[in-house]
Amino acid sequence: MLREHYLAPKHTTTWQALADKVGYRTGNTVNTQYGTFAGKVAKEMGIHEKPEGFWLYVLAKWATRKDAKGHTQFILRKPVREAMEQLGIR
């Protein structure tokens, strides 16, 4: 999921678009999986409280505009993109 998010135009996607890319039926599954993963990453980083109320905020932030279908878009955070690039994950 993280790689597909990185590969999205401007590193911005919706949960449903990401679900379609990785083979999940719904964006709700992406939301659950991504949130769980972000929580684990946060704890490894020594972050014990949800930033902005959501674990996801460790990896992504909300875009200011919705997509053409009215879905909320999420932008992969710059430090995450840079870390992926340093690791050769593209």
N, C-alpha and C positions, 0 to 999 in steps of 0.2 A: 504494500500500500504506500509506504513512504517513498519508494522509488517512483511509482506511478504519479504520486503527487508532485514529486520533483520534476518529472517529465511533462507535466501539464503546462499549457501556455501560461507564461508569467508565473509559474509555480502556483497557479490558482485553480481550484476545482470545487465541485459540490460533492456531497457525500454520495449522491446517486451516480454521478459521472464516475466517481472513483469505484463504486460498487460494480458498475458495468465493466470497468477495466480489469478488475481483479477477480471477477466471477461470482460476486455475491448477488443475491436477488434484490436486496434493498439497501438504501443508504443507512437505514437504522443499524444494520450489522456493521457497516463501516464505522459509524459513530461509536458503537460499543467497543469494537476492536481497537480503534484509534485512541479512544479515551483510556482504555486499560493499558495500552502500550505507553502512552504519554505519562501515565501515573508511575509506571515502572522506571521510565527514563528519569523522571523528576526525582524519585527516591534515590536513584544511583547518583544524581547530581547533588544530593543533600537537601533537596527541596521537600519539605514535609507538609506544606499547606498549598492548596490549590491556588495558583496564580489567577487573579481575576475571577475566582470561583470555579475554574475548570482546569483539570489536568491537561487537557488539549492545548491550552495556551502555552505550554512549554514547547510545543512543536509548531503550532500554527496560530494564526490570528484571523479574525473575521474580516472579510473584505467589506468595503463601504457600499458596494452595490450587489444586488442579486443578479443571477443569470437571466436569460431571456424567458425561462419558464418560472421565474419567481423563487428559485431555490437559493438559499444562502450559500455564498462562496467562502472558501477558506484559502488563505495564502500561507504557504510554507515559510516559516521564519528564516531570515537571512542567516543566523548562526547555524541553523540546521542544514541549510543548503551548503554553506561553506564547509561544515564538517563532513558532509557527504562527498563533496568534491575532493577534500583532502584524503579521504579514504578510497577514492576512485569509484564511488558508487554514483553512477549517472544513468 
